[in-house]
Amino acid sequence: MASFADDVPLRATPGETWDYQTINSILFSKIIRNYAGDFNEYLKLVHEDYFYKVGIHNSFLQADASGIFIGGTFA
């Protein structure tokens, strides 16, 4: 899934417009996954640095085959 996101061209120059796309959350997840390195550190980082700080204590994360959290849905 994340490799697909890498191949999608930009629709506009960053900062010019805003448009929610699931692919944005996938790219963000890939950046975090690359930063974390180890999958367990990735889980810890997402929960402790993001979810817990905004009060999310019960969550379910779905990863694609490469271990990148999807963060959205594709129909």
The 8 nearest C-alpha neighbors of each residue, nearest first, counted from 0:
[[1, 3, 2, 63, 4, 25, 69, 64],
 [2, 0, 4, 3, 25, 26, 5, 29],
 [1, 3, 5, 4, 0, 6, 26, 65],
 [4, 2, 0, 1, 5, 6, 7, 22],
 [3, 5, 1, 2, 6, 7, 22, 26],
 [6, 4, 2, 3, 7, 1, 26, 8],
 [5, 7, 4, 3, 8, 2, 1, 9],
 [6, 8, 4, 5, 9, 3, 22, 10],
 [9, 7, 6, 10, 5, 4, 11, 3],
 [8, 10, 11, 7, 12, 13, 6, 5],
 [11, 9, 8, 12, 13, 7, 16, 18],
 [12, 10, 9, 13, 15, 16, 14, 8],
 [11, 13, 15, 14, 9, 10, 16, 17],
 [14, 12, 15, 11, 16, 9, 17, 10],
 [13, 15, 16, 12, 17, 11, 18, 10],
 [16, 14, 13, 12, 11, 17, 10, 18],
 [17, 15, 14, 18, 11, 13, 12, 10],
 [16, 18, 19, 15, 14, 13, 11, 20],
 [17, 19, 20, 16, 23, 10, 21, 11],
 [20, 18, 17, 21, 23, 22, 24, 16],
 [19, 21, 22, 23, 18, 24, 71, 25],
 [22, 20, 71, 23, 24, 25, 72, 19],
 [21, 23, 25, 20, 24, 4, 26, 71],
 [24, 22, 26, 21, 25, 20, 27, 19],
 [23, 25, 27, 21, 26, 22, 70, 28],
 [26, 24, 22, 28, 23, 69, 27, 1],
 [25, 27, 29, 23, 28, 24, 22, 1],
 [26, 28, 24, 30, 25, 29, 23, 31],
 [29, 27, 25, 31, 26, 30, 68, 32],
 [28, 30, 32, 26, 27, 31, 67, 33],
 [31, 29, 27, 33, 28, 32, 34, 26],
 [30, 32, 34, 28, 29, 33, 35, 27],
 [33, 31, 29, 35, 34, 30, 41, 28],
 [34, 32, 30, 36, 31, 35, 29, 37],
 [33, 35, 31, 32, 36, 30, 41, 29],
 [36, 34, 41, 32, 33, 40, 37, 31],
 [35, 37, 33, 34, 32, 38, 41, 40],
 [36, 38, 40, 39, 35, 41, 32, 33],
 [39, 37, 41, 40, 42, 36, 35, 32],
 [40, 38, 42, 41, 37, 43, 44, 35],
 [39, 41, 43, 37, 38, 42, 35, 44],
 [40, 42, 38, 35, 44, 39, 43, 32],
 [43, 41, 39, 45, 40, 44, 46, 38],
 [42, 44, 40, 46, 41, 45, 47, 39],
 [45, 43, 41, 48, 47, 42, 46, 40],
 [46, 44, 42, 49, 43, 48, 47, 41],
 [45, 47, 50, 43, 44, 49, 51, 48],
 [48, 46, 51, 44, 49, 43, 45, 50],
 [49, 47, 44, 45, 46, 52, 50, 51],
 [48, 50, 45, 52, 46, 47, 51, 53],
 [49, 51, 46, 55, 52, 53, 47, 54],
 [52, 50, 54, 55, 47, 53, 46, 49],
 [51, 53, 50, 49, 54, 48, 47, 55],
 [54, 52, 51, 50, 55, 49, 56, 48],
 [53, 55, 51, 52, 56, 50, 49, 57],
 [56, 54, 50, 51, 53, 57, 58, 52],
 [57, 55, 51, 54, 58, 50, 46, 53],
 [58, 56, 55, 59, 50, 54, 51, 46],
 [57, 59, 56, 60, 55, 50, 46, 61],
 [58, 60, 61, 57, 62, 56, 70, 68],
 [59, 61, 68, 58, 62, 70, 69, 42],
 [60, 62, 68, 69, 59, 63, 70, 67],
 [63, 61, 68, 67, 66, 69, 60, 64],
 [62, 64, 66, 65, 67, 0, 68, 69],
 [65, 63, 66, 62, 67, 0, 68, 1],
 [64, 66, 63, 67, 62, 0, 1, 68],
 [67, 65, 62, 63, 64, 68, 38, 32],
 [66, 68, 62, 63, 65, 29, 28, 69],
 [69, 67, 62, 61, 70, 28, 63, 66],
 [68, 70, 25, 62, 71, 61, 67, 63],
 [71, 69, 24, 68, 25, 21, 72, 61],
 [72, 70, 21, 69, 24, 73, 25, 22],
 [71, 73, 74, 21, 70, 69, 22, 20],
 [72, 74, 71, 21, 69, 22, 0, 70],
 [73, 72, 71, 21, 69, 22, 20, 0]]
